[in-house]
Amino acid sequence: MKKFLFSIFPIIALGFIFFRPVSSLALDEGGCLKCHQYPGLSRLEKSDGFKALHIDENDFFKSSHGKFRCKECHITITQVPHTGETKVDCSTKCHRGDDAKVLPENYPLKGFHKNEQSFIVAVQDESSCRVCHPLYPHSNNNLVRGFLNMHTGFMFCELCHIKREKFKHLTYDWKNTENAEYSGKAYGTYFNPLTGKTHKTEKFISRIAAFSAKNGDKKLLINTRDINKAQKYLIKEKKLTSDEKKKELDYFHKDISRKEISVACNECHSSNSILNFNKLGFDKKRSKDLVYLNIKGLVTKYKIFYFPNLFGQ
């Protein structure tokens, strides 16, 4: 993976997102919303727990701070990934006087963008994966963990992580609709089996899963049989030796594999996608957007991005 210095040209040319009006792009001069516009974008770290990274552009631009560039407050952001760069200086444009500084100093900035963020709080999940793993499980890779966690609202773990060489006649389809609880606006996809079309969700969500299909029958490849065994494992986990723990985990992960980031992205977002988005009910434009999602290049080709000081901040 390479290091890359951002210039104004790739910021304009990469044009990752296909859905935002041109007028909004002018307000997001730093290109922050190219990544942060995605609902479900989140971070999970042992040090400070879950943090939503999504920013709804319309809600943000309508807020009292929408007229300011992100970097005018987030002064330490110079590169991607910028996990850990949390310092905010509210005195750059607004709170300059001694009296004006009191408000931001006493304000809990951790929830500052709460009204502009959307993420799933809870979803019905029958998979044994969820016994041990949280709803947003990815935490190790600083660059891509937010993007990986975002997939929670669209697919089951097994779709990406299943050992495909162990199963024959693999196919991918929607699992039954589930209830989902959201913080902020509902997002994701609801698949209507009667029409065979996808729709924006309101309170129900459909997620794509892996199936083994043979002779017209489809077997759902989600491990629901080991839920009780996984719950018992958690109870005794701290008392196990390292060898005993490894043996238990090898059992739970016998059909599961890790994926290189580039492999994981290209399996779905490429012309050779394992998913037939048209068959899954997406219209032609949305299917094309998903196949040629340009944001993929950021997380597969480069390790670090450095932002130039374009606007004197």
Buried (B, 14 or more C-beta within 10 A) or exposed (E): EEEBEBEEEBBEEBEBBEEBEEEBBEBBBBBBBBBBBBBBBBBBBEEEEBBBBBBBBEBBBEBEBEEBBBBBBBBEBEBBBBBEEEEEEBBBBBBEEEEEBEEBEEEEEEEBBEEBBBBBEEBEBBBBBBBBBEBBBBBEEBBBBBBBBBBBBBBBBBBBBBEBEEBEEBBBBBBEBBEBEBEBBBBBBBBEEEEEEBEEBEEBBBBBBBBBBEEEEEEBBBBEEBBEBBEEBEEEEEEBEEEEBEEBBEEBBEBBEEEEBEEBBBBBBEEEBBBEBEEBBBEEEBBBBBBEBBBBBBBBEBEBBEBEEBEEB
